[in-house]
Amino acid sequence: MEGEAEFEQELEPEMETVLPEGKVGSADLTYSDISPEDEEAEGSTPPDDSARTEEGPDGELPQEASPPGLQHRRTLSQPSGLTLGELSLSTEEPGFSLEDSGAPARAESLPSFLDRIQQLSLSEEGTAEPVESEGSEEVDEASQLLVLDPNHPLMLRFQTALKSYLTRQIEKLDLELRGLDVATKQSRVQRQELGVELYRVQQHLAHLQVQLEKSHDRHSLAACDRQRMEQELQRMRVLYIKTSEATNQERKKLAALQAEVETLALNLFYMQNVDQDVRNDIRVMKLVVKKSEAERARAELDKKQQDLHVDQLTTQANHLEEQIALFEAQSFAQAEETRVLRKAVSEACTEIDAIHVEKKRILQQWAACLVGMKHRDEAHRTIQQVVRYRPRLGARRGRVSGH
C-alpha cells in the first residue's frame, strides 16, 4: 500500500488544473479507452452544420483561429500517442498478469486510481466556466477523448513512475522465483530421503518376516517332539501299571507262602514240644516231618526263586522309576522351553504389530508428502508459466522504457 500511495503522489501533480488561456485544464487530461483507429474514424465523420465555419469570397477559410485551449487539445489528439486506456488494457494480457506476479492488491488499485482521476477531471470540467464559442463546444464533444503524446511533458513523470513500479514488480517476481526454486530442490531431496528410508524399512520388515517363519518352524518341530515324548510317556505309564499289578500279585503269593511257612514252623514247634508225648507216634510223625521237610525244602526253593524274581522286579521298578523321573524332568524342560518359545513368539507378534503401526504411520506421512508434492508441482507449473511469459514482460518493459 505504501508503493501505491507513492505512485499516486507522483501522478497527482501532473493532474493539476490550468487556466483556459492557452493552458490545458484537467478536463483536457481525460484519458480515452478508444483506439487510434476509432478516433480516426470518428474524426473522418462530417461535422454538424452549426460547427462549420464560413468560407470567404475566395473559398478560403477565415483567419480567425480557434481558442488556444482547443488548439492545444488538437495537438494532443495525435493517434501516435500512448493512451492510458491502452496501458490499462495491456495489464490484462496473459503475459502481464498482476495475479501471477503476486500483487493482486496493486492490480485492483490501478483501475480505481484511474477512475478517481476521471472523476476529478469531470468535477473540474463541470465547475469551469465556458470560454469557447458554440463551434468549439461541438468540436470538444466530438474530440472529448484525447490521446497524449509519449514525449509530452505531462507523460514523462507518469512513464517514470510506471517504469519504477514495473521494475519493482519484476524484481519481486525474480525473488519469488528463486525462493520457489530453492523450495523445489529441498522437496526433491526430502522425497529421495523418504524413498531411501522406506526401502530400509521394507528390508527390515522382510528380515523380520523370515525370522518369524523360522520361529514358526522351530515351534512346529518342538510341538512334534513334545507330542512324540508324551506318547512314549503314556506307553511307559501303561507298562508301569501292568508291572505294578504283576508285582502286587507276586507279593500276595509271597505273603501266602510266608503265612504257610509260619504255620509249618508253628507245627514244628508243637511237634518238638510234644515229642515226648508222641513218641509212640514217632514214625508217623517222622514221615510227616520228612514230608514236611521236603515240602519245606521245595517251599524254600520256591521262596528263593520268588525272592530272586522279586529282586528282579524291584530292580526293574527302580529302573522304571528312574526313567519316569528322567522323563518327567525332560517333560518339565520341554514345557519350560515351550513357554520360552511362546514368550518369544508373543514378543515377535508384538514387534510385528508395532512394525505394522509404524508402517501405517509412514504410509500416512508418504500420502501427506505426495499431497505436498502435488501442491509444489502445481506451484512449479505456475512458476514455469510465469517464466514462459517473461520474454513478453521484457518486451513490454522495453516498450515502456522506449516510450
LUMNUZA-539551 format. One line per 5 residues: number of its first residue (from 1); for each residue z, x, y of N, C-alpha, C. Coordinates in steps of 0.1 Angstrom, whole numbers, plus 5000, padded with zeros to 4 digits. Example, Ala and Ser with C-alpha at 12.3 -4.5 7.8 and 13.67 -1.06 7.14 Angstrom:
REM residues 2
1) 5078 5132 4943 5078 5123 4955 5078 5132 4967  5071 5128 4978 5071 5137 4989 5079 5129 5000
END
This chain:
REM residues 403
1) 5000 5008 4988 5000 5000 5000 5000 5009 5013  5006 5021 5012 5006 5029 5024 4992 5034 5027  4984 5037 5016 4970 5041 5018 4962 5029 5024  4964 5017 5021 4957 5006 5027 4961 5004 5041  4974 5006 5045 4978 5005 5058 4971 5016 5067
6) 4971 5028 5062 4964 5039 5069 4949 5035 5071  4943 5029 5060 4929 5026 5061 4926 5015 5071  4935 5006 5073 4934 4995 5083 4936 5001 5097  4946 5010 5098 4949 5016 5111 4937 5025 5116  4930 5031 5106 4918 5039 5110 4907 5030 5115
11) 4905 5018 5109 4894 5009 5112 4897 5000 5124  4910 4998 5127 4913 4988 5138 4908 4993 5152  4909 5006 5155 4904 5010 5168 4889 5008 5170  4882 5008 5159 4867 5006 5160 4864 4991 5163  4873 4982 5161 4870 4968 5163 4875 4962 5176
16) 4878 4971 5186 4883 4966 5199 4872 4960 5206  4875 4950 5214 4865 4942 5221 4862 4949 5234  4849 4948 5238 4844 4954 5251 4838 4943 5259  4839 4945 5272 4833 4935 5282 4818 4934 5280  4813 4922 5283 4798 4919 5281 4789 4927 5289
21) 4794 4933 5300 4785 4941 5309 4780 4953 5303  4770 4952 5295 4764 4964 5289 4772 4970 5277  4783 4963 5273 4791 4968 5262 4791 4958 5251  4795 4963 5239 4795 4954 5227 4809 4948 5225  4809 4935 5223 4822 4928 5220 4825 4928 5205
26) 4836 4922 5202 4840 4921 5188 4831 4911 5181  4825 4902 5188 4815 4893 5181 4803 4900 5177  4799 4911 5184 4787 4919 5180 4790 4927 5168  4802 4929 5164 4805 4937 5152 4807 4929 5140  4803 4917 5140 4804 4908 5128 4794 4913 5118
31) 4799 4916 5106 4791 4922 5095 4784 4911 5087  4772 4914 5083 4764 4904 5076 4763 4907 5061  4763 4897 5053 4761 4899 5039 4746 4897 5035  4738 4895 5045 4724 4892 5043 4716 4905 5042  4707 4907 5033 4700 4919 5031 4690 4921 5042
36) 4685 4933 5044 4675 4936 5055 4662 4928 5052  4658 4925 5040 4646 4917 5038 4648 4903 5043  4660 4897 5041 4663 4884 5046 4662 4884 5061  4668 4894 5067 4667 4895 5082 4653 4896 5087  4645 4904 5080 4631 4905 5084 4624 4892 5083
41) 4627 4885 5072 4620 4872 5070 4625 4862 5081  4638 4863 5084 4644 4854 5094 4638 4857 5108  4636 4871 5110 4630 4874 5123 4616 4871 5125  4609 4869 5113 4595 4866 5114 4592 4851 5117  4602 4842 5116 4601 4828 5119 4599 4826 5133
46) 4590 4817 5138 4587 4815 5152 4599 4809 5159  4603 4813 5170 4615 4808 5178 4611 4794 5183  4622 4787 5188 4620 4774 5193 4613 4774 5207  4608 4763 5211 4600 4763 5224 4609 4765 5235  4622 4761 5234 4631 4763 5245 4635 4778 5247
51) 4633 4786 5236 4636 4800 5237 4625 4809 5241  4613 4803 5242 4601 4811 5246 4601 4814 5261  4596 4826 5264 4595 4830 5278 4581 4827 5283  4580 4823 5295 4567 4820 5301 4559 4833 5304  4546 4832 5301 4538 4843 5304 4533 4843 5318
56) 4529 4854 5324 4524 4855 5337 4509 4851 5338  4504 4851 5349 4490 4847 5350 4481 4856 5343  4484 4868 5341 4475 4877 5333 4479 4878 5319  4487 4869 5314 4491 4869 5300 4502 4879 5296  4508 4885 5307 4518 4895 5304 4532 4888 5305
61) 4541 4894 5299 4555 4889 5299 4561 4892 5312  4571 4884 5316 4578 4887 5329 4586 4899 5328  4589 4905 5339 4596 4918 5340 4611 4916 5338  4615 4903 5338 4630 4901 5337 4635 4905 5323  4644 4913 5322 4650 4918 5309 4661 4909 5305
66) 4663 4909 5292 4675 4902 5287 4687 4909 5291  4699 4902 5290 4711 4908 5293 4714 4921 5285  4722 4930 5290 4725 4943 5283 4731 4940 5270  4740 4931 5269 4746 4928 5256 4736 4924 5245  4726 4916 5249 4716 4912 5239 4707 4924 5235
71) 4704 4932 5245 4696 4944 5242 4703 4953 5232  4716 4955 5234 4724 4963 5225 4725 4957 5211  4726 4944 5211 4726 4938 5197 4713 4939 5190  4702 4938 5197 4689 4940 5191 4687 4955 5186  4693 4964 5194 4692 4978 5189 4700 4980 5176
76) 4711 4973 5175 4720 4974 5163 4714 4967 5151  4705 4958 5153 4700 4949 5142 4689 4955 5134  4688 4969 5134 4677 4975 5126 4680 4974 5111  4670 4971 5103 4673 4969 5088 4676 4982 5081  4674 4994 5088 4677 5006 5081 4692 5010 5081
81) 4700 5002 5088 4715 5005 5088 4722 5000 5076  4734 5005 5074 4742 5001 5063 4752 4990 5067  4750 4978 5060 4759 4967 5063 4771 4968 5055  4782 4962 5061 4795 4962 5054 4794 4953 5042  4785 4943 5042 4783 4934 5031 4778 4942 5019
86) 4769 4951 5022 4763 4959 5011 4774 4968 5005  4783 4973 5014 4794 4982 5009 4803 4974 5000  4806 4961 5004 4815 4953 4996 4808 4949 4983  4795 4947 4983 4788 4944 4971 4787 4956 4962  4786 4968 4968 4784 4980 4960 4797 4982 4952
91) 4808 4978 4956 4821 4980 4949 4822 4970 4937  4813 4960 4936 4813 4951 4925 4804 4955 4914  4796 4966 4915 4787 4971 4905 4795 4977 4893  4789 4977 4881 4797 4982 4870 4801 4997 4871  4793 5005 4878 4797 5019 4879 4808 5022 4889
96) 4812 5012 4897 4823 5014 4907 4833 5003 4906  4839 5001 4894 4849 4991 4892 4862 4996 4896  4868 4989 4906 4882 4993 4910 4892 4990 4900  4890 4981 4891 4899 4978 4880 4899 4990 4870  4887 4996 4868 4886 5007 4859 4893 5020 4865
101) 4892 5021 4878 4898 5032 4885 4913 5032 4886  4919 5020 4882 4934 5019 4882 4940 5015 4895  4932 5009 4904 4937 5004 4917 4932 4990 4920  4937 4980 4912 4933 4966 4915 4938 4960 4928  4950 4965 4932 4956 4960 4945 4947 4964 4957
106) 4941 4976 4956 4933 4980 4967 4919 4973 4967  4914 4970 4955 4902 4962 4954 4903 4949 4960  4915 4943 4958 4917 4929 4964 4920 4930 4979  4926 4941 4984 4929 4942 4998 4917 4944 5007  4906 4951 5001 4894 4954 5009 4887 4941 5014
111) 4884 4931 5005 4878 4919 5010 4887 4911 5019  4900 4911 5017 4909 4904 5026 4909 4911 5040  4908 4924 5040 4907 4931 5053 4894 4927 5060  4883 4926 5053 4870 4922 5059 4871 4908 5064  4877 4899 5057 4879 4885 5062 4888 4885 5075
116) 4898 4894 5075 4906 4894 5087 4898 4899 5099  4889 4909 5097 4881 4914 5108 4871 4903 5113  4865 4895 5103 4856 4884 5107 4864 4874 5115  4877 4870 5110 4884 4860 5118 4888 4865 5132  4891 4878 5133 4894 4883 5147 4882 4882 5156
121) 4870 4886 5150 4858 4886 5158 4854 4871 5161  4856 4862 5152 4853 4848 5156 4863 4842 5166  4876 4846 5165 4885 4841 5176 4882 4847 5189  4878 4860 5190 4874 4866 5202 4861 4861 5208  4852 4857 5199 4840 4851 5203 4842 4837 5209
126) 4852 4830 5203 4855 4817 5209 4861 4817 5222  4869 4828 5225 4876 4829 5238 4868 4835 5249  4857 4843 5245 4849 4849 5255 4841 4839 5263  4839 4842 5276 4831 4833 5285 4816 4836 5283  4808 4825 5282 4793 4827 5281 4787 4833 5293
131) 4780 4844 5292 4774 4850 5304 4759 4851 5302  4753 4845 5292 4739 4846 5289 4733 4833 5292  4720 4833 5293 4712 4821 5295 4710 4813 5282  4703 4801 5283 4700 4793 5272 4692 4801 5262  4682 4808 5266 4673 4816 5257 4681 4826 5250
136) 4690 4833 5257 4697 4844 5250 4707 4838 5240  4713 4826 5243 4722 4819 5233 4714 4815 5220  4702 4810 5222 4694 4807 5210 4690 4819 5202  4687 4830 5209 4684 4842 5202 4696 4848 5195  4708 4846 5201 4721 4850 5194 4723 4842 5182
141) 4720 4829 5182 4722 4821 5170 4712 4826 5159  4700 4830 5163 4691 4834 5153 4694 4848 5147  4700 4856 5155 4704 4870 5151 4719 4872 5151  4727 4862 5146 4741 4863 5147 4747 4874 5137  4740 4875 5126 4744 4885 5116 4737 4898 5119
146) 4744 4909 5123 4738 4922 5127 4741 4932 5116  4733 4943 5117 4735 4954 5108 4737 4967 5117  4747 4974 5114 4750 4987 5122 4742 4998 5116  4737 5007 5125 4730 5019 5120 4741 5029 5115  4737 5036 5103 4747 5045 5098 4751 5056 5108
151) 4742 5060 5117 4745 5070 5127 4752 5065 5139  4755 5052 5140 4761 5046 5151 4775 5051 5153  4780 5054 5165 4794 5059 5167 4805 5050 5161  4802 5037 5161 4812 5028 5155 4814 5029 5140  4803 5034 5133 4804 5036 5119 4809 5049 5114
156) 4810 5059 5123 4814 5072 5118 4828 5072 5113  4838 5066 5121 4852 5066 5116 4853 5058 5104  4846 5047 5103 4846 5038 5091 4841 5046 5079  4830 5053 5081 4825 5061 5069 4834 5072 5065  4841 5078 5075 4850 5089 5072 4862 5084 5064
161) 4868 5072 5069 4879 5066 5062 4875 5062 5048  4863 5056 5047 4858 5051 5033 4856 5063 5024  4851 5074 5030 4849 5086 5021 4862 5092 5016  4872 5093 5025 4885 5098 5021 4891 5089 5011  4890 5076 5013 4895 5066 5003 4889 5068 4989
166) 4875 5069 4989 4868 5071 4976 4872 5084 4970  4874 5095 4978 4877 5108 4973 4891 5107 4966  4901 5100 4973 4914 5099 4966 4913 5091 4953  4905 5081 4953 4903 5073 4941 4897 5082 4930  4887 5090 4933 4881 5099 4923 4891 5109 4918
171) 4899 5115 4927 4909 5125 4922 4920 5118 4913  4924 5106 4917 4933 5098 4908 4927 5096 4894  4914 5092 4894 4908 5089 4881 4907 5102 4873  4904 5114 4879 4904 5126 4872 4918 5129 4866  4929 5127 4874 4942 5130 4869 4945 5121 4857
176) 4942 5108 4858 4945 5099 4847 4937 5102 4835  4924 5107 4837 4916 5111 4825 4922 5123 4818  4927 5132 4826 4933 5144 4820 4945 5140 4812  4953 5131 4818 4965 5127 4811 4962 5120 4798  4951 5111 4798 4947 5104 4786 4942 5114 4776
181) 4935 5124 4780 4930 5135 4770 4942 5141 4763  4952 5145 4771 4964 5151 4765 4971 5142 4755  4972 5129 4759 4979 5119 4750 4970 5117 4738  4957 5117 4739 4948 5116 4727 4950 5128 4717  4951 5140 4723 4953 5152 4714 4967 5151 4707
186) 4977 5147 4715 4990 5146 4709 4991 5135 4698  4984 5124 4700 4984 5113 4690 4976 5118 4677  4966 5126 4679 4958 5132 4668 4967 5141 4660  4975 5150 4667 4984 5159 4660 4994 5152 4652  5000 5141 4659 5010 5133 4652 5005 5126 4640
191) 4992 5121 4641 4986 5115 4629 4984 5125 4617  4980 5137 4621 4979 5147 4610 4992 5150 4604  5003 5152 4612 5016 5155 4606 5021 5144 4598  5018 5131 4602 5023 5120 4594 5015 5119 4581  5002 5123 4581 4995 5123 4568 5000 5134 4558
196) 5004 5146 4564 5010 5156 4555 5023 5152 4550  5031 5145 4558 5044 5140 4553 5043 5130 4542  5033 5121 4544 5030 5110 4534 5026 5116 4521  5017 5127 4522 5013 5133 4509 5024 5140 4502  5033 5146 4510 5045 5153 4504 5054 5142 4497
201) 5056 5131 4503 5064 5121 4498 5058 5115 4485  5045 5113 4485 5038 5109 4473 5039 5119 4461  5038 5132 4464 5040 5142 4454 5054 5141 4448  5064 5140 4457 5078 5139 4453 5080 5126 4444  5074 5115 4448 5075 5103 4440 5069 5104 4426
206) 5058 5111 4426 5052 5113 4413 5061 5122 4404  5067 5133 4410 5076 5141 4402 5088 5133 4397  5093 5124 4405 5104 5116 4401 5100 5106 4390  5088 5101 4391 5083 5092 4380 5082 5099 4367  5077 5112 4367 5077 5120 4355 5091 5122 4349
211) 5100 5125 4358 5114 5127 4353 5120 5115 4347  5116 5103 4353 5121 5090 4348 5115 5088 4334  5102 5090 4332 5096 5089 4319 5103 5098 4309  5106 5110 4313 5113 5119 4303 5127 5114 4300  5134 5109 4310 5147 5103 4307 5146 5091 4298
216) 5136 5083 4300 5134 5071 4290 5131 5076 4276  5123 5087 4275 5120 5092 4261 5133 5097 4255  5141 5105 4263 5153 5110 4257 5163 5099 4253  5163 5089 4262 5172 5077 4259 5168 5070 4246  5155 5069 4244 5150 5062 4232 5153 5070 4219
221) 5151 5084 4220 5154 5093 4209 5169 5092 4206  5178 5092 4216 5192 5091 4214 5196 5078 4207  5189 5067 4212 5192 5054 4206 5188 5054 4191  5176 5060 4188 5172 5060 4174 5182 5068 4165  5186 5080 4170 5196 5088 4163 5209 5081 4161
226) 5214 5074 4172 5226 5066 4171 5225 5055 4160  5214 5048 4160 5212 5037 4150 5212 5043 4136  5205 5055 4134 5205 5061 4121 5219 5065 4117  5226 5071 4126 5240 5075 4122 5249 5063 4120  5247 5052 4127 5255 5040 4124 5252 5035 4110
231) 5239 5035 4106 5236 5031 4093 5242 5040 4082  5242 5053 4084 5248 5062 4075 5263 5060 4074  5269 5057 4086 5284 5055 4086 5287 5042 4079  5279 5032 4080 5281 5019 4073 5280 5021 4058  5270 5029 4054 5269 5032 4040 5281 5040 4034
236) 5286 5049 4042 5297 5057 4038 5310 5048 4037  5311 5039 4046 5322 5030 4046 5322 5021 4034  5310 5016 4030 5309 5008 4018 5313 5016 4006  5308 5029 4005 5312 5038 3994 5327 5040 3994  5332 5042 4005 5347 5045 4006 5355 5032 4001
241) 5350 5020 4005 5357 5008 4000 5356 5007 3985  5344 5010 3979 5343 5009 3965 5352 5020 3958  5352 5032 3963 5360 5043 3958 5375 5039 3959  5379 5033 3970 5393 5029 3971 5397 5018 3961  5388 5009 3959 5391 4999 3949 5393 5005 3935
246) 5383 5014 3931 5385 5021 3918 5398 5029 3917  5401 5036 3928 5414 5043 3928 5426 5034 3926  5426 5023 3933 5437 5013 3931 5438 5008 3917  5427 5006 3911 5427 5001 3897 5433 5012 3888  5428 5025 3890 5434 5036 3882 5449 5038 3884
251) 5453 5036 3897 5467 5037 3900 5475 5026 3892  5469 5014 3892 5476 5003 3884 5477 5007 3869  5467 5012 3864 5467 5016 3850 5477 5027 3848  5478 5037 3857 5488 5048 3856 5502 5042 3857  5504 5032 3866 5517 5026 3867 5521 5019 3854
256) 5511 5013 3847 5514 5006 3834 5518 5016 3824  5510 5027 3823 5513 5038 3814 5527 5044 3816  5530 5046 3829 5543 5052 3832 5554 5043 3828  5552 5030 3830 5562 5020 3825 5564 5020 3810  5552 5022 3803 5553 5022 3789 5560 5035 3784
261) 5557 5046 3791 5564 5059 3787 5579 5058 3790  5583 5052 3801 5597 5050 3803 5603 5041 3792  5596 5031 3788 5601 5022 3778 5603 5030 3765  5593 5038 3761 5594 5047 3749 5606 5057 3750  5607 5062 3762 5619 5072 3764 5632 5065 3762
266) 5632 5052 3768 5645 5045 3766 5647 5041 3751  5637 5038 3744 5638 5035 3730 5642 5048 3722  5637 5059 3726 5641 5072 3720 5656 5075 3723  5659 5072 3735 5673 5074 3738 5682 5065 3730  5678 5053 3728 5686 5044 3720 5686 5048 3705
271) 5674 5053 3701 5673 5058 3687 5683 5070 3685  5683 5079 3695 5692 5091 3693 5707 5086 3693  5709 5077 3702 5723 5072 3703 5728 5065 3690  5718 5058 3684 5722 5051 3672 5717 5058 3660  5716 5072 3661 5711 5080 3650 5721 5079 3638
276) 5733 5080 3642 5744 5079 3632 5745 5065 3626  5741 5055 3635 5742 5042 3630 5731 5038 3620  5719 5045 3622 5708 5040 3614 5704 5052 3605  5713 5059 3600 5709 5069 3590 5703 5064 3578  5707 5052 3574 5701 5046 3562 5687 5043 3565
281) 5684 5040 3577 5670 5036 3580 5663 5048 3587  5667 5060 3582 5662 5072 3589 5647 5074 3586  5644 5072 3574 5629 5074 3571 5620 5065 3578  5626 5052 3578 5617 5043 3585 5616 5047 3600  5627 5051 3605 5628 5055 3619 5620 5067 3621
286) 5620 5076 3611 5612 5088 3613 5597 5085 3614  5593 5076 3605 5579 5072 3605 5576 5066 3619  5586 5058 3623 5584 5051 3636 5583 5062 3647  5592 5072 3645 5593 5082 3655 5580 5091 3655  5575 5094 3643 5563 5101 3642 5551 5094 3649
291) 5551 5081 3645 5541 5073 3651 5542 5072 3666  5555 5071 3670 5557 5070 3685 5553 5084 3691  5557 5095 3684 5553 5108 3690 5538 5110 3690  5531 5105 3680 5517 5105 3680 5511 5097 3692  5517 5085 3693 5512 5077 3705 5516 5084 3718
296) 5528 5090 3717 5532 5097 3730 5523 5109 3733  5519 5116 3723 5510 5127 3725 5497 5122 3730  5492 5112 3724 5480 5106 3729 5481 5101 3743  5493 5095 3745 5495 5089 3759 5496 5101 3769  5503 5112 3765 5504 5123 3774 5490 5129 3777
301) 5482 5130 3766 5469 5135 3768 5461 5126 3777  5463 5113 3775 5456 5103 3784 5462 5105 3798  5475 5107 3798 5481 5109 3812 5476 5121 3819  5474 5132 3811 5469 5144 3817 5455 5142 3822  5447 5135 3814 5433 5132 3818 5433 5123 3830
306) 5443 5113 3830 5444 5104 3842 5448 5112 3854  5457 5122 3852 5462 5130 3863 5450 5138 3869  5443 5144 3859 5431 5152 3864 5421 5143 3872  5419 5131 3866 5410 5121 3873 5415 5117 3886  5429 5115 3887 5435 5111 3900 5434 5122 3910
311) 5436 5135 3905 5434 5146 3914 5420 5147 3919  5411 5145 3910 5397 5145 3915 5394 5134 3925  5399 5122 3922 5398 5111 3931 5405 5114 3945  5417 5120 3944 5424 5123 3956 5416 5133 3964  5410 5143 3957 5402 5153 3964 5390 5147 3971
316) 5384 5138 3963 5372 5131 3969 5376 5122 3981  5388 5116 3979 5393 5107 3990 5396 5116 4003  5402 5127 4000 5404 5136 4012 5391 5141 4018  5382 5145 4009 5369 5149 4015 5362 5138 4022  5363 5125 4017 5357 5114 4024 5364 5111 4037
321) 5377 5113 4037 5385 5111 4049 5381 5121 4060  5379 5134 4055 5374 5144 4065 5360 5141 4070  5351 5136 4061 5338 5132 4065 5338 5120 4075  5348 5111 4072 5349 5099 4081 5354 5104 4095  5364 5113 4095 5368 5118 4108 5357 5125 4115
326) 5349 5133 4107 5338 5140 4113 5328 5131 4119  5325 5120 4111 5315 5110 4116 5320 5103 4128  5334 5100 4128 5339 5093 4140 5339 5102 4152  5341 5115 4150 5340 5124 4161 5326 5125 4167  5316 5126 4157 5302 5126 4161 5299 5113 4168
331) 5304 5102 4163 5301 5089 4170 5307 5089 4184  5319 5094 4185 5325 5094 4198 5317 5103 4208  5313 5115 4202 5305 5124 4211 5292 5118 4215  5285 5111 4205 5273 5104 4208 5275 5093 4218  5286 5085 4217 5289 5075 4227 5291 5081 4241
336) 5298 5092 4241 5300 5099 4254 5287 5104 4260  5279 5109 4251 5265 5114 4256 5257 5102 4260  5258 5091 4253 5251 5078 4257 5256 5073 4271  5269 5074 4273 5274 5070 4286 5269 5079 4297  5269 5092 4294 5264 5101 4305 5249 5098 4308
341) 5242 5096 4297 5227 5093 4299 5226 5080 4307  5234 5070 4303 5233 5057 4311 5236 5059 4325  5247 5067 4328 5250 5070 4342 5239 5078 4349  5233 5087 4342 5221 5094 4348 5210 5085 4351  5207 5076 4341 5196 5066 4343 5199 5057 4355
346) 5212 5053 4356 5216 5044 4367 5214 5051 4380  5218 5064 4381 5216 5072 4393 5201 5074 4396  5193 5076 4385 5179 5077 4388 5173 5064 4393  5178 5053 4388 5173 5040 4393 5177 5038 4407  5190 5042 4411 5194 5041 4425 5185 5050 4434
351) 5182 5062 4429 5174 5071 4437 5160 5065 4438  5155 5059 4428 5142 5052 4428 5142 5041 4438  5153 5033 4438 5154 5022 4448 5154 5027 4462  5162 5038 4464 5162 5045 4477 5148 5050 4481  5141 5055 4472 5127 5060 4474 5118 5048 4478
356) 5120 5037 4471 5112 5025 4475 5115 5020 4489  5128 5020 4492 5132 5016 4506 5126 5026 4516  5127 5039 4513 5121 5049 4522 5106 5047 4523  5100 5044 4512 5085 5042 4512 5081 5030 4521  5089 5019 4520 5086 5007 4528 5088 5011 4543
361) 5099 5019 4546 5101 5022 4560 5089 5031 4565  5085 5041 4556 5073 5049 4560 5061 5041 4562  5059 5031 4553 5047 5023 4554 5047 5014 4567  5060 5010 4571 5061 5002 4584 5058 5011 4595  5063 5024 4595 5060 5033 4606 5045 5037 4606
366) 5039 5037 4594 5025 5040 4594 5017 5029 4600  5022 5016 4597 5015 5005 4603 5016 5005 4618  5029 5008 4623 5031 5009 4637 5022 5020 4644  5021 5031 4637 5013 5042 4642 4998 5038 4642  4994 5030 4632 4980 5025 4632 4977 5016 4644
371) 4987 5007 4647 4986 4998 4658 4985 5007 4671  4994 5017 4672 4994 5025 4684 4981 5033 4685  4976 5038 4674 4963 5045 4674 4951 5035 4678  4952 5023 4674 4942 5013 4678 4942 5011 4693  4955 5010 4699 4955 5009 4713 4950 5021 4720
376) 4954 5033 4714 4949 5045 4720 4933 5046 4719  4928 5042 4708 4913 5042 4707 4907 5033 4717  4913 5021 4719 4908 5012 4730 4908 5019 4743  4920 5025 4746 4921 5033 4759 4911 5044 4760  4908 5051 4748 4899 5061 4748 4885 5056 4751
381) 4881 5045 4745 4868 5039 4747 4867 5035 4762  4878 5030 4768 4877 5026 4782 4875 5039 4790  4882 5050 4787 4880 5062 4794 4866 5068 4792  4860 5066 4780 4846 5070 4778 4837 5063 4787  4840 5049 4788 4831 5041 4797 4832 5046 4812
386) 4845 5050 4816 4847 5055 4829 4839 5068 4831  4840 5077 4821 4833 5089 4822 4818 5087 4822  4813 5077 4814 4799 5074 4814 4794 5070 4828  4803 5063 4835 4799 5058 4848 4802 5068 4859  4807 5079 4856 4810 5089 4866 4797 5094 4873
391) 4786 5096 4866 4774 5100 4874 4770 5090 4884  4771 5077 4881 4768 5067 4892 4778 5068 4903  4791 5071 4900 4800 5072 4910 4797 5084 4919  4793 5095 4912 4789 5107 4920 4777 5104 4929  4768 5097 4923 4756 5094 4932 4760 5085 4944
396) 4769 5076 4942 4773 5067 4953 4781 5075 4963  4789 5084 4957 4797 5093 4967 4787 5102 4975  4776 5106 4968 4766 5114 4976 4759 5105 4986  4757 5093 4983 4751 5084 4993 4760 5082 5004  4773 5079 5001 4783 5077 5012 4784 5090 5021
401) 4785 5101 5014 4786 5114 5022 4773 5116 5030  4762 5112 5024 4749 5114 5032 4748 5105 5044  4753 5092 5042 4754 5083 5054 4764 5088 5064
END
